Amino acid sequence: MSEEAKTAALRRAEILRPLLARESEGLEIGKAVGSAAELLGVSRSTAWRLLALLRENDGRASALVPKRSGPKQGLLRLNEQVESIIDQGLRHRYLVSERPSLRRIVEEIRAECSAKGFQPPARQTIKARLDAMDQRHVVLKRRGAKAADQQFAARAGALDVTKPLNIVQIDHTLADIILVDHAERRPLARPWLTLAIDVATRIVLGVYVSFDAPSVLSIGLCLAHCVRPKSLRTPDQLEELYWPSAGIPHAIHVDNGQDFRSEAFQDACAEWGISIEYRPRGKAHYGGHIERLIGTTMGAVHVLPGTTQSSPKDRGTYDSVGKSAMTLDEFQDWLNLEICRYNNTRHSGLGRTPMAAWADLSGDDAGRQVVDFDAFQVSFLPTEQRQLRRTGISLFSIGYWSDAFGPLIGRGTGKVKVKYDPRDMSQIWVITDDGRTISARYRDLSRPVTSLWELRRARALYHERHGGTLSETMLFRIVEEQRRIAFAAKQQTLTARLEGERQARLPSDKPKRDPSREMFAIDTSNPDLPTYPIDDFDGLRRKN
């Protein structure tokens, strides 16, 4: 089938298929057939005949390929020697990686036929022989295997998903906008978005926004948002916006990024019964739903102050840095409202809104619901392997302890899994051999809450200046000194202001601590601890 015939058949099917749907519902289609005939440029009787062909062939477009006039296609009427010259000319001179033009090859074939005393074939004849060849083979020889694959490899097309939460697609993108810091509202950086979309209903299940590059943490927080019930308030706080989608996906489609291949991510998905399907390498058409969602979202972002547009050409003379005005929190609020608008806007592929599709397909009952949201989120946090010793767990040069460690010490020789949140290193979670999760805090509870970024920066600074082993006490002393310097500098540099944004967005579900009001463990084996006199009341009673 030529490209022209294929295009014509697809257009005929696209126009006529809705008539079959109306017909199946018992609706009158006479006027619609007349309109279809005008669109197709055929008579009403031809339109009825095409509709009947489409009905008899289960709606397949191939049934509507235009009939070819003249001799039957493939019938050879030339001299066998002329046919051989054409075939050899096309295969050995046209189907080559140098990709000569067809016009040049036609001239060479005609010249060779004339030289051998044959009537030169017309260009249309030579083109017909080329069209009759395997077109995949033609593209393979002239443009390579990748181009042939992209054009002719079998594709799934639209995923045939009929139930919500059966397949969820997740991906990251760098947002086309520059945000400002919350303290001085000065230009800062572009944020990363992690988005999740349900394929069956096209509803957005979850989103996570951060200045940090994609990681296991951003995936876990996006999935944690997916499984939570969600609701928003309008900016005037007068109306609640309904965002019903919540539940554990049956399967997720992701790309081949290192974060999606991590052991922590794969283990967490296995734990919650989520199957992972990776996008085949080099198959750019896979993952189309999430790619289109990202495109739609970025299109909306392009109207915000500070937008970078899709490219420097699109941005033109617009000053993205100078016009930037939104903080990360403000952008998050705007994005949540934009997602609610998307969920309530008619989707052309569905013929209804994603919200309506979710309701019609019983999305609320489609998947398993999470009861322990903290456990779900913890399971997707980054993982390290550490030895459980008498002094507890040591992670990134920091000691952690929990009274629950006591019965476990000495019972195993292997390492245990340790989960941690890079944004707040004051707490870790230890996964035991029997699957239990034990929460552990700093061994010295007087230590301040700190992030992994601060700890790594402090360790790098110490090694640069001194080398050798860095004690936990010195590590936290450097962290606190760096905080003092950053505060004194009033966050004048981009790096310092980025760190300020991280500090402002630390998990806020824990109450603020005052170490001076807390009791904490004391190392009684330390001879340098101060001692205090104790009155011997029993001795005084014996004397009296």
Legacy VTK file of the C-alpha trace (Angstrom):
# vtk DataFile Version 3.0
C-alpha trace
ASCII
DATASET POLYDATA
POINTS 544 float
0.000 0.000 0.000
1.423 3.386 -0.980
1.593 6.211 1.550
-1.054 8.126 -0.388
-3.475 5.178 -0.267
-2.754 4.573 3.390
-3.369 8.205 4.283
-6.612 8.243 2.319
-7.859 5.065 4.020
-7.060 6.408 7.476
-8.858 9.670 6.745
-11.921 7.810 5.467
-12.005 5.652 8.592
-11.554 8.635 10.885
-14.574 10.367 9.347
-16.821 7.312 9.084
-16.148 5.485 12.363
-18.248 7.926 14.444
-21.204 7.057 12.182
-20.872 3.382 13.134
-20.952 4.380 16.798
-24.123 6.465 16.252
-25.660 3.626 14.282
-24.966 1.135 17.089
-26.806 3.444 19.508
-29.871 3.406 17.251
-29.461 7.011 16.130
-30.375 8.313 12.657
-27.272 8.840 10.462
-28.686 9.973 7.101
-27.648 13.626 7.470
-24.302 12.613 8.953
-23.588 10.429 5.901
-24.280 13.427 3.648
-21.850 15.558 5.647
-19.247 12.785 5.520
-19.648 12.564 1.731
-18.910 16.298 1.435
-15.815 15.981 3.640
-14.541 13.039 1.602
-15.381 14.581 -1.759
-17.484 11.613 -2.880
-21.147 11.013 -3.678
-23.663 10.002 -1.005
-23.950 6.522 -2.529
-20.156 6.097 -2.338
-20.210 7.244 1.282
-22.897 4.631 2.099
-20.831 1.969 0.299
-17.699 2.898 2.259
-19.659 2.837 5.515
-20.892 -0.669 4.709
-17.323 -1.802 3.965
-16.164 -0.385 7.286
-18.996 -2.136 9.152
-18.311 -5.485 7.469
-14.600 -5.296 8.360
-14.937 -4.386 12.080
-13.924 -0.778 11.508
-10.538 -1.551 9.938
-9.141 1.314 7.860
-7.520 -1.072 5.388
-10.994 -1.904 4.047
-11.288 1.659 2.727
-8.140 1.780 0.572
-9.048 3.536 -2.706
-9.367 1.197 -5.644
-6.608 1.541 -8.193
-7.660 2.164 -11.764
-5.915 0.610 -14.721
-4.111 -2.728 -14.888
-3.874 -4.781 -11.747
-1.053 -3.673 -9.510
2.016 -5.887 -9.774
1.273 -6.946 -13.373
4.520 -6.786 -15.328
4.188 -5.669 -18.934
7.811 -4.779 -19.742
10.477 -6.869 -21.386
12.141 -9.174 -18.837
15.547 -7.665 -19.591
14.200 -4.144 -18.953
12.688 -5.379 -15.679
16.103 -6.773 -14.740
17.844 -3.468 -15.545
15.324 -1.575 -13.368
15.635 -4.048 -10.508
19.452 -4.069 -10.573
19.593 -0.294 -10.862
17.332 0.215 -7.856
18.967 -2.432 -5.654
22.618 -1.641 -6.364
22.530 2.094 -7.019
19.485 3.476 -5.175
19.338 1.268 -2.056
22.692 2.456 -0.695
23.693 4.505 2.345
24.864 7.437 0.171
21.165 7.989 -0.674
21.314 9.282 -4.261
18.178 10.958 -5.564
15.598 8.883 -7.413
15.783 11.289 -10.323
19.478 10.454 -10.878
18.859 6.703 -10.742
15.917 7.004 -13.174
18.158 8.808 -15.670
20.837 6.107 -15.341
18.309 3.281 -15.828
16.798 4.968 -18.882
20.283 5.591 -20.343
21.275 1.934 -19.836
18.066 0.721 -21.510
18.676 3.024 -24.492
22.277 1.850 -24.803
21.099 -1.761 -24.967
18.451 -1.031 -27.591
15.361 -1.111 -25.343
12.592 1.447 -25.063
13.437 3.505 -21.912
10.778 3.020 -19.231
8.855 6.011 -17.912
9.706 7.479 -14.513
6.299 6.368 -13.166
7.132 2.786 -14.155
10.432 2.808 -12.297
8.766 4.461 -9.281
6.078 1.752 -9.301
8.777 -0.955 -9.119
10.352 0.887 -6.173
6.979 1.150 -4.404
6.434 -2.578 -4.852
9.582 -3.361 -2.865
9.595 -4.013 0.870
9.608 -0.439 2.187
11.244 -1.461 5.451
14.124 -2.909 3.425
14.324 0.324 1.402
14.618 2.491 4.514
17.042 0.030 6.135
19.425 0.180 3.181
19.264 3.951 2.714
18.887 5.285 6.292
19.914 2.477 8.643
18.324 0.127 11.157
17.274 2.795 13.654
15.294 4.764 11.090
13.673 1.573 9.797
12.724 0.590 13.335
11.210 3.953 14.094
9.119 3.913 10.955
8.059 0.282 10.675
8.535 -1.510 14.029
5.321 -2.731 15.614
4.032 -0.311 18.227
1.470 -0.716 20.923
-0.109 2.587 19.926
-2.733 3.560 22.473
-2.434 1.317 25.502
-5.538 -0.815 25.886
-6.149 -0.076 29.554
-9.722 -0.165 30.808
-9.332 0.032 34.592
-7.920 2.841 36.727
-4.574 2.168 38.421
-3.782 -0.725 36.054
-0.929 1.265 34.523
0.582 4.497 35.828
3.317 6.341 33.949
5.934 8.365 35.874
8.621 10.718 34.624
10.710 13.761 35.569
11.170 17.097 33.835
12.971 20.352 34.498
10.242 23.017 34.651
10.428 25.899 32.184
10.481 28.590 34.881
12.960 30.297 37.196
11.815 30.606 40.809
12.941 32.962 43.574
13.970 32.279 47.175
11.404 32.779 49.935
13.550 35.158 52.030
14.663 37.889 49.629
12.713 36.815 46.519
15.817 36.857 44.353
16.208 34.584 41.267
17.270 31.090 42.285
16.896 28.134 39.891
14.542 26.012 37.786
12.672 23.318 39.766
12.346 19.630 38.907
8.884 18.078 38.532
8.059 14.394 39.028
4.597 13.590 37.628
2.425 10.451 37.629
-0.569 9.877 35.335
-3.148 7.075 35.254
-3.326 5.761 31.671
-6.954 4.572 31.741
-8.452 7.853 32.969
-5.623 10.336 32.190
-6.062 11.710 35.699
-2.950 13.061 37.406
-2.326 10.839 40.425
0.563 12.671 42.045
3.288 15.279 41.738
6.480 16.253 43.543
8.419 19.511 43.089
11.993 20.145 44.249
15.177 22.019 43.399
17.082 18.735 43.699
17.768 16.529 40.679
15.601 13.386 40.240
16.383 10.598 42.690
14.837 7.689 44.558
13.551 10.243 47.070
11.639 12.263 44.468
10.059 9.089 43.052
9.069 7.914 46.515
7.515 11.251 47.461
5.614 11.388 44.161
4.257 7.859 44.716
3.412 8.763 48.324
1.366 11.638 46.915
-0.316 9.210 44.498
-1.629 6.936 47.255
-2.876 9.716 49.556
-6.397 11.198 49.371
-6.018 14.776 48.181
-8.057 17.958 48.435
-7.202 21.606 47.852
-8.623 24.967 48.771
-9.150 27.791 46.304
-6.886 30.815 46.860
-9.688 32.599 48.730
-10.071 29.525 50.998
-13.817 29.544 50.340
-14.152 26.383 48.278
-12.617 22.926 48.457
-11.394 21.413 45.198
-11.912 17.676 44.872
-8.905 15.566 43.805
-10.167 12.021 44.366
-7.450 9.854 42.851
-5.646 7.665 45.368
-4.514 4.050 45.471
-1.616 1.699 44.832
-0.897 1.212 41.105
-0.852 -2.323 39.727
1.997 -1.438 37.348
4.106 1.617 36.598
5.759 2.529 33.284
9.089 4.323 33.694
12.157 5.144 31.620
15.622 3.654 32.055
16.983 6.350 34.365
19.372 5.265 37.099
16.900 6.283 39.804
14.244 3.924 38.397
16.816 1.096 38.233
17.968 1.496 41.847
17.666 -1.421 44.233
15.730 0.692 46.743
13.068 1.542 44.147
12.742 -2.029 42.867
12.563 -3.487 46.382
9.895 -0.994 47.446
7.749 -1.750 44.393
8.055 -5.491 45.085
7.107 -4.863 48.692
3.848 -3.172 47.735
3.029 -5.453 44.798
3.746 -2.856 42.087
5.168 -4.284 38.864
7.716 -2.201 36.941
7.763 -1.970 33.151
10.738 -0.150 31.629
10.590 1.795 28.401
12.568 -0.097 25.721
15.779 1.733 24.877
15.557 3.759 21.707
11.747 3.537 21.615
10.839 7.185 22.012
7.129 6.569 21.332
6.703 4.553 24.547
5.543 6.544 27.571
3.500 8.862 25.379
0.824 9.688 27.952
3.211 11.116 30.529
5.168 12.927 27.800
1.980 14.608 26.583
1.045 15.513 30.162
4.460 17.106 30.670
4.004 19.022 27.419
0.571 20.234 28.506
1.884 21.257 31.926
4.840 23.138 30.454
2.467 24.905 28.081
0.609 26.243 31.107
3.884 27.180 32.832
4.818 29.352 29.840
2.304 32.015 30.921
3.920 32.472 34.359
6.404 35.220 35.254
9.962 33.962 34.940
9.194 31.349 32.270
12.133 30.182 30.166
9.823 28.921 27.394
10.770 25.701 25.579
13.922 27.068 23.940
16.008 30.251 23.620
14.356 30.845 20.246
10.876 30.751 21.789
12.017 32.933 24.700
13.344 35.650 22.411
14.216 38.820 24.326
12.133 37.920 27.391
14.171 38.356 30.617
13.345 35.136 32.508
15.666 35.964 35.411
14.539 39.559 35.759
10.833 38.652 35.542
11.005 35.713 38.008
8.635 36.222 40.935
7.303 32.907 42.317
8.767 30.898 45.207
8.828 27.114 45.254
5.829 26.981 47.609
3.852 29.404 45.435
4.696 27.404 42.324
3.614 24.203 44.100
0.256 25.798 44.995
-0.212 27.033 41.426
0.700 23.621 40.016
-1.807 21.832 42.260
-4.563 24.152 41.048
-3.455 23.692 37.429
-3.644 19.913 37.863
-7.171 20.227 39.248
-8.098 22.289 36.204
-6.553 19.657 33.911
-8.438 16.870 35.704
-11.705 18.731 35.091
-11.060 19.657 31.447
-12.451 17.528 28.612
-9.767 15.206 27.228
-9.979 14.750 23.453
-8.797 11.140 23.647
-11.437 10.233 26.232
-14.347 12.378 25.095
-14.817 13.431 28.740
-12.850 14.856 31.620
-10.298 12.689 33.475
-12.357 13.253 36.614
-15.476 11.890 34.901
-13.512 8.920 33.552
-12.243 8.168 37.070
-15.809 8.228 38.414
-17.308 6.234 35.517
-14.655 3.512 35.839
-15.015 3.319 39.634
-11.517 4.598 40.282
-12.112 4.867 44.037
-12.520 1.095 44.214
-9.982 0.136 41.563
-6.850 -0.329 43.639
-5.667 -1.191 47.106
-5.660 1.700 49.538
-2.768 2.517 51.856
-3.488 2.607 55.576
0.008 3.325 56.917
1.192 6.209 54.728
4.423 6.643 56.698
5.378 3.011 56.077
4.707 3.432 52.347
6.852 6.557 52.135
9.677 5.050 54.187
9.842 2.011 51.904
10.769 4.261 48.946
13.520 6.148 50.779
17.194 5.571 49.853
18.781 2.455 51.366
22.173 1.607 52.834
23.494 -1.629 54.365
24.980 -1.292 57.869
26.138 -3.557 60.695
24.088 -3.484 63.921
26.584 -3.280 66.799
26.399 -2.884 70.559
26.604 0.871 70.071
23.776 0.865 67.496
23.982 1.911 63.835
26.587 4.200 62.290
25.470 5.947 59.090
27.479 8.695 57.373
29.649 9.027 60.534
26.599 9.597 62.773
25.568 7.205 65.543
21.921 6.116 65.925
20.242 4.195 68.707
16.877 2.680 69.599
15.984 0.640 72.674
14.496 -1.900 70.256
18.042 -2.710 69.105
18.843 -4.427 72.414
17.248 -7.857 71.741
18.702 -7.915 68.197
22.367 -7.319 69.037
24.490 -10.444 68.594
21.700 -12.469 66.990
22.901 -12.064 63.429
26.183 -11.693 61.615
24.951 -9.937 58.494
24.111 -6.320 57.779
20.681 -4.744 58.039
18.907 -2.391 55.633
18.838 1.225 56.763
16.409 3.734 55.249
17.011 7.465 55.544
15.506 10.774 54.415
18.312 12.985 53.008
16.372 16.089 54.031
16.368 15.153 57.735
19.133 12.902 59.045
17.968 13.046 62.676
16.012 9.818 62.187
16.585 6.561 60.311
14.580 3.357 59.861
16.135 -0.094 60.249
14.536 -3.057 58.445
15.033 -6.288 60.413
15.321 -9.801 58.980
11.690 -10.536 59.874
10.470 -7.428 58.040
9.898 -5.160 61.018
10.759 -1.472 60.784
12.516 0.122 63.766
12.801 3.890 64.012
16.089 5.157 65.477
17.235 8.649 66.479
20.589 10.296 67.011
22.522 8.494 69.743
23.233 11.968 71.111
19.864 13.711 71.061
21.443 17.119 71.564
22.576 17.092 67.922
20.675 19.478 65.634
18.490 18.342 62.741
20.634 18.395 59.596
20.452 17.311 55.975
22.701 14.920 54.093
23.854 17.798 51.880
25.157 19.678 54.940
26.938 16.603 56.260
28.675 15.919 52.959
29.743 19.521 52.605
31.135 19.563 56.155
33.049 16.320 55.580
34.508 17.598 52.306
35.641 20.803 53.992
37.356 18.915 56.823
39.190 16.533 54.486
40.306 19.439 52.318
41.819 21.251 55.293
42.953 18.447 57.616
42.522 14.992 56.086
42.195 11.911 58.269
39.173 10.645 60.188
36.363 13.036 61.128
34.629 12.451 64.466
30.880 12.882 64.886
31.399 15.773 67.322
33.614 17.631 64.878
31.188 16.903 62.016
28.292 18.624 63.774
30.551 21.430 64.969
31.449 22.193 61.340
27.776 22.033 60.307
26.786 24.544 62.984
29.678 26.854 62.088
28.697 26.757 58.416
25.132 27.641 59.347
26.388 30.609 61.368
28.500 31.825 58.441
25.612 31.406 55.995
23.284 33.354 58.286
25.845 36.116 58.753
26.231 36.419 54.983
22.428 36.904 54.722
22.290 34.337 51.973
23.972 36.546 49.384
25.151 33.717 47.145
23.041 31.425 44.998
24.383 28.295 46.729
23.618 29.661 50.193
20.115 30.697 49.175
19.491 27.248 47.673
20.504 25.718 50.985
18.116 28.108 52.727
15.294 26.836 50.536
16.172 23.248 51.468
16.115 24.140 55.155
12.752 25.848 54.793
11.255 22.752 53.166
12.456 20.159 55.669
9.677 17.771 56.747
7.433 19.778 59.065
5.425 16.943 60.594
7.755 16.791 63.601
7.410 19.368 66.443
10.258 21.846 66.871
12.693 20.518 69.490
14.358 22.330 72.354
17.327 20.101 73.323
17.683 21.917 76.656
14.299 20.564 77.734
14.964 16.976 76.699
16.523 14.068 78.547
19.182 12.179 76.645
21.644 9.359 77.226
24.921 10.133 79.015
28.107 8.173 78.461
28.912 7.338 82.109
32.255 5.774 81.136
33.642 9.233 80.247
36.002 10.280 83.122
35.805 13.938 82.055
32.138 14.268 83.031
31.596 16.678 85.963
30.760 15.093 89.354
28.459 16.426 92.043
28.451 15.825 95.853
25.654 13.573 97.094
24.292 13.772 100.625
24.380 10.436 102.464
20.991 10.547 104.211
21.260 6.916 105.373
24.555 7.727 107.196
23.027 10.773 108.850
20.116 8.659 110.178
22.518 6.053 111.616
24.489 8.762 113.470
21.302 10.181 114.939
LINES 1 545
544 0 1 2 3 4 5 6 7 8 9 10 11 12 13 14 15 16 17 18 19 20 21 22 23 24 25 26 27 28 29 30 31 32 33 34 35 36 37 38 39 40 41 42 43 44 45 46 47 48 49 50 51 52 53 54 55 56 57 58 59 60 61 62 63 64 65 66 67 68 69 70 71 72 73 74 75 76 77 78 79 80 81 82 83 84 85 86 87 88 89 90 91 92 93 94 95 96 97 98 99 100 101 102 103 104 105 106 107 108 109 110 111 112 113 114 115 116 117 118 119 120 121 122 123 124 125 126 127 128 129 130 131 132 133 134 135 136 137 138 139 140 141 142 143 144 145 146 147 148 149 150 151 152 153 154 155 156 157 158 159 160 161 162 163 164 165 166 167 168 169 170 171 172 173 174 175 176 177 178 179 180 181 182 183 184 185 186 187 188 189 190 191 192 193 194 195 196 197 198 199 200 201 202 203 204 205 206 207 208 209 210 211 212 213 214 215 216 217 218 219 220 221 222 223 224 225 226 227 228 229 230 231 232 233 234 235 236 237 238 239 240 241 242 243 244 245 246 247 248 249 250 251 252 253 254 255 256 257 258 259 260 261 262 263 264 265 266 267 268 269 270 271 272 273 274 275 276 277 278 279 280 281 282 283 284 285 286 287 288 289 290 291 292 293 294 295 296 297 298 299 300 301 302 303 304 305 306 307 308 309 310 311 312 313 314 315 316 317 318 319 320 321 322 323 324 325 326 327 328 329 330 331 332 333 334 335 336 337 338 339 340 341 342 343 344 345 346 347 348 349 350 351 352 353 354 355 356 357 358 359 360 361 362 363 364 365 366 367 368 369 370 371 372 373 374 375 376 377 378 379 380 381 382 383 384 385 386 387 388 389 390 391 392 393 394 395 396 397 398 399 400 401 402 403 404 405 406 407 408 409 410 411 412 413 414 415 416 417 418 419 420 421 422 423 424 425 426 427 428 429 430 431 432 433 434 435 436 437 438 439 440 441 442 443 444 445 446 447 448 449 450 451 452 453 454 455 456 457 458 459 460 461 462 463 464 465 466 467 468 469 470 471 472 473 474 475 476 477 478 479 480 481 482 483 484 485 486 487 488 489 490 491 492 493 494 495 496 497 498 499 500 501 502 503 504 505 506 507 508 509 510 511 512 513 514 515 516 517 518 519 520 521 522 523 524 525 526 527 528 529 530 531 532 533 534 535 536 537 538 539 540 541 542 543
